[in-house]
Amino acid sequence: MDKTEKKINQILNLLNLTHEENMFFMETLAHCIASDEEREVLNEYMQKCNVKRECICSGMYEDEIEILN
């Protein structure tokens, strides 16, 4: 995990959102990032999160989060 991924991870941990909310937040954030390199890192992070259907930030699977909610 590089520096940008760590920053994203810290933000998502603080927000404590569901998988869908995390994805929406990251999609919105992607439009605000000026650096192509950081935007690419965010897009890769989003793909990892979406492929696994797992909230990487919390280490919990989506169905576990739904049970908690």
MARKOL-50997 format. One line per 2 residues: number of its first residue (from 0); their letters; for each residue x, y, z of C-alpha. Coordinates in steps of 0.25 Angstrom, whole numbers. Each point is the difference from the previous one (the first is absolute). Example, Ala and Ser with C-alpha at 12.3 -4.5 7.8 and 13.67 -1.06 7.14 Angstrom:
residues 2
0	AS	49:-18:31 ~ 6:14:-2;
end
This chain:
residues 69
0	MD	0:0:0 ~ 6:13:-4;
2	KT	-1:14:6 ~ -12:4:-7;
4	EK	-8:-13:3 ~ 4:2:15;
6	KI	-6:13:-1 ~ -13:-5:-6;
8	NQ	0:-11:10 ~ 1:9:12;
10	IL	-11:9:-6 ~ -10:-12:-2;
12	NL	3:-5:14 ~ -4:13:6;
14	LN	-13:1:-8 ~ -4:-14:4;
16	LT	-9:-2:-13 ~ -6:-12:-6;
18	HE	7:-6:-13 ~ -10:7:-9;
20	EN	2:13:7 ~ 15:-2:0;
22	MF	-1:-2:-15 ~ -9:13:-2;
24	FM	10:8:8 ~ 12:-5:-8;
26	ET	-7:3:-13 ~ -3:14:4;
28	LA	14:2:6 ~ 6:-5:-14;
30	HC	-6:13:-6 ~ 7:9:9;
32	IA	14:-6:-1 ~ 9:8:-9;
34	SD	12:-9:-1 ~ -2:-11:-10;
36	EE	9:-9:8 ~ -8:1:13;
38	RE	-13:-1:-8 ~ 5:-13:-6;
40	VL	4:-6:13 ~ -14:4:5;
42	NE	-6:-7:-12 ~ 8:-13:3;
44	YM	-4:0:14 ~ -15:1:-4;
46	QK	2:-11:-9 ~ 6:-9:11;
48	CN	-11:4:9 ~ -11:-3:-10;
50	VK	6:-13:-5 ~ 1:-6:14;
52	RE	-14:6:4 ~ 8:3:12;
54	CI	2:13:8 ~ 15:1:0;
56	CS	0:11:10 ~ -7:-8:10;
58	GM	4:-14:-4 ~ -14:-5:1;
60	YE	-8:-6:-11 ~ -13:7:-4;
62	DE	-10:-10:6 ~ 7:1:13;
64	IE	-2:15:0 ~ -14:-2:-4;
66	IL	-2:-9:12 ~ 6:11:9;
68	N	-9:11:-6;
end
